[in-house]
Amino acid sequence: MIARETLSYEPKPLPDRMERSDEEMIAAANAHLAIMRQRHSVRDFDPRPVPRSIIEDCIQTAGLAPSGANHQPWHFALIGNPQMKAEIRKAAEAEEHRFYSRNSTDEWIRALEPIGTGPDKPHLVDAPWLIVIFAERHGQFDDGTRYKNYYVPESVGIASGFLISALHLAGLACLTHTPNPMRFLTDICVRPKSNKPLMILAVGHPSADASIPAAAKRKKPLDQILSRFD
């Protein structure tokens, strides 16, 4: 919570300055690229437990992301309770079944075919943890009055990327899930109406027979995602 008396600019010397040679930076960038190439979205989870402290450290990493005016307009609901996970699965699948039956010939459905998704979401109960990511449209000063948050989708998107990377670097797999609509998550997670749910991350270890769709390995090459202006 932000206190009004802290709303003033105070320059501070850059802490934690990192000094590396060009060679060290090249090696570090290549090493990170190599490990992120091993990240896969997984739908088949092993039921073995994952210590909560690991997930909490990853969420703390997400909280270090840059944000508009440093308002940090995000909230993470961490769910391991089996009853809550079952409730989320039931509500999510109800929305998914409506979506698939209503849009059976839609272009979006056809685009999903190579990924192999459908309306049934067992990962929502199989994964030991669910993380529901919320975007906070506004915050609250310590005196109870509201303030507006800025660049909310961009800020929460960056934090979500931090979180997914942290989970992978910790040795865990995750799957993003975005049921539509997602309003039920606000109620289940007891969040205020100013909080908009953006996605569910199912998190855990991949099962022994986990698979990924072949299409998921088709990534655009660098020359298709990069424009150079040296």
N, C-alpha and C positions, 0 to 999 in steps of 0.2 A: 504494500500500500504506500502511495506517495504522499509525503507531507508537503504542504504548501511552502513551508520555509526553506525547503531544499531546492526550490525552483529558481536557481540562479547559476550563472556560468562561472565555473572555477577551473582554470586550466591546471592539469596535473602532468608531470613528466611521464613519458611513455614507460609503463612498467613492463617487465618480462621481455625486454628487447631481444630478438633472436638474430644472431649474426652467423651467417653461413656463407661459405665460398660458393661460386657458381657450380662447381663440381658436386658439392654437398647438396645444393638445392636440386640439381638435376637428378641425383640419386634418390633423394627424398620424394620428389614428384613421381618418378618412375615406380618406386616402391609402393606408393599409395595407389597409383593407377593399377598396379598388378593385383593388389589385394581387393580393390573395389571391383575389378573384373570377376572376382569370385563371388560377388553378391548376387543372389537370386531370390526372386519372390517365390515363396514356398507355400503350398496349400495343405501339405500333409505333415502333421506335427507329431512328435514323440510326446507322450504324456509325462515324461520325467520332469520333475520340478526344476525351476530356475530360481536361485536365491533372489529375493526381492531387492536386495542391496545393489545387485548388478543393474537391474532395470532403473532403479532410482538414480544411480550414477549416470546412466545414459540420458535420463530425463534432465538431470542437472546440466549435462552437456548441451542439450537442446536449449535450455534456458540461457545459455551464453550467446545465442545468435543475435546479430544486429537487428534492430527494429526501429520503426518510425518514431522519432523523438525519444527513443529508449523507453517507450511505454510498455514493452514486452507484453503484447496483447494476446497471450495464450494461456491456456490451462490444460493440464493433462490429468485425465482420470485413469488411474491404474486399477485394474480389476482382475482379481484372482478368484473371487468368490464364485463357486460353481452355479449357485442359483441365479446370480446376476448375469453370468455369461449365458446361461440357458434362456433367460428373459430377453437378452439382447439378440440371441440367435433367433428366437421365435418372432420377435418384432421385425428383425432384418429380413428374414425369409418371407414374411408376409408381404413386405414391400417388394422384394425381388420377384415373387410369384406374380404380383400384380403387374410389375414392369414387363416381365417376359410374356405374359399372356396378352397384354395390351399392345405391345410393340413387336409382335412375332415376325413381322416382315420389315422392321425398321433397319436402316443402314447401320445403326449402332449395334444391333444384335448380330448382324453379319460381320461387323468388324471384330466382335468378340469371339467368333467361332474358332479362329486359330489358337486362341488362348485356352479354350476348353472350359470356360466358366458356365455356370448355370445358376438356377435359383436356390439350390441347396448349399448351405454354408456350414458344414460340420467343423471347419477350423475355428469357428467362434467359440466352441466348447472344448475342442481338442487341445488347442494351444493353452499352455499354463497361464499366460497373461494376455489380457487385452489392454491396449492403451487407446483411450478415446481422446482425440485432439480437438480442443475447442478454440474458436477465435472470439475474443472479447471485443465487442463493438465499442464499449466505453469502460472506463475504469472508475475508481472512486478514491477521492482524497481521504486522508485519515479523519477529516471532520464529517464525512458522509456525503459530501457533494460530488457530483459527477464531473468527469472530464472526458473529452473525446479522444479516442485512439485514432492514429493515422497509419495509412498503408497497412491495414490489418491483414488482408489476404497475402500480400507480399511477405510481411514479417513472419506470419505463421507458416508460410510455405518454406521459408529459409530454415526456421526452427525444426520443421518436420524433416527436412533434409539432413540437418545435424543429427537428429535422433536416429534416423534410419542408418546413417553411417556409423554412429556410435554403437548401435546394436550389432551391426555386422562386424565391426572391429573387436567387439567383445566375444565374438564367436557364435552369435545367435542369428536365427533367420526370422524374417517377418513378412507379413502380407498386408498390403494396404487394401482396405475395403470401404467403399463409399455407397452405402444403401441410399436410395433416393425415394422419398424424402427421409431425412434423418432426425426429425424433431423429437422422436421417441427417446433419443439418447440424452437430450437435455433433461427430461423427466427422470429417466432411470438413474442418471448420474447426479441428480439433485443439483443442477446448475441453474443460475438465474437466466431469465429470458434474454439478457444481453449477450449470452454465450451461444455462439452458433457452432454446432458440431460440424467438423470438416471431414474427418475420417476416423476409422478404427484401424489400429495396427494389431494384428494377431502376432504374438511373439513367443518363440520357444526354440527348441532343437528340432531340426527336420527328422521325420521318421526314417526308419531304415529303408523303406521302399519309396521314399519321396521322389517325385519326378517333376520336371518342368516342361512346358510346351516348347517344342523346337523353335517356334516363332519367337519366343522370348530371347533367343540368342542372336537374333538378327538386329544388330545395332547399326545405326547410321555411321558411316566412316567420318573421319575428322573433316574431310573437305566438304561434307554436306552440312556440317553444323558450325563451321567456322568461316568467317570472312576476315581476311588479313589486310591491314592498312598500315604497313611499316613505314 
